Amino acid sequence: MSGQKWPLGSEVKRKDLTGGVMLYDASRAGNAAPAWFDPAYWRERNEVEGEARGRGTTHFVRTGKQHFVLRHYRRGGLIARVLRDHYFWRGEAFTRAFEEWQLLYHLHRAGLPVPAPIAARYRRHWLTYTADLITERLVDSVSLAEQLRVRGIPILGWITIGRCIRAFHDLGVCHPDLNAHNILLVGDDSVYLIDFDRGRLMKPGLWCDGNLVRLRRSLEKITYKLPPEHFSEADWHGLLDGYRQSGGMPGSPRQPAAAPAAASSETGLSKLLSAAAESAPMTAPAAAAGVARESPALSPTLSADVDRKPVESGAALQGPALQTVPTA
């Protein structure tokens, strides 16, 4: 969100710590403490259910009936050899953990399929800082990447994924790393996006196409040596059909095209949150329904990349809104 501040609910608490600050949602974790950001604390309580390794180690925690994901921010690329998990200090509003936490808070509040943010922390180290984030863990979920390594998914599942991505784009939400690892399939008919580190709110434009091209490359990389039935051109076309023919949230009916509005730097979500600051707290259904959406057209670059003719504007999507997406 690039330091942008939006109103937070009364359930959001800020706590000063030695050398840093902690932000948390008291309605979801009223007893949150600084120790929560230390994996050793959970190991001592025998509450670490699993781990995932990437740049660093992500820990999956179960405490009582709650399921959390604990992630420590680490750098990538050549600079990681020097700074590893340190980032240059530019102010609290620009810390990676607080930016991602607040973006997730507002996306979740707007009814978009993202994990709920639980807590975030940063610690100052002179000119640098380190950061940690705790989010809700989506139980019984599997990433699209994991699923495709086992088997393919039905075409209607690809349509659902396309609709999910379109819901974010319609609200001007730019995912900085849209790949198959950051798309989660939950249950039979739900698709979530995760990992919004460096995510931004932007006016819909060519970056929407860039998101899709990045996802296409990720899918090709994952399935390159797998049997063709795990991922095919028909699957990708199904995703694009769902994207093109969806006018908003997955499962919602397609809306007629709105008249062109005056140029504005505000995104749909920005307007939504601005309105919320002047009125009563919004509910997820009201948030999803209260945004006027303009369908971003796919650019010639993307069309050429997938060798796909544009879908006719009057084409109707067949089948129910949300379809079964099998999990491993």
Summary of the structure (lengths in Angstrom):
residues: 328
radius of gyration: 20.1
end to end distance: 34.2
largest distance: 59.7
contacts: 977
relative contact order: 0.14
helix: 35%
strand: 20%
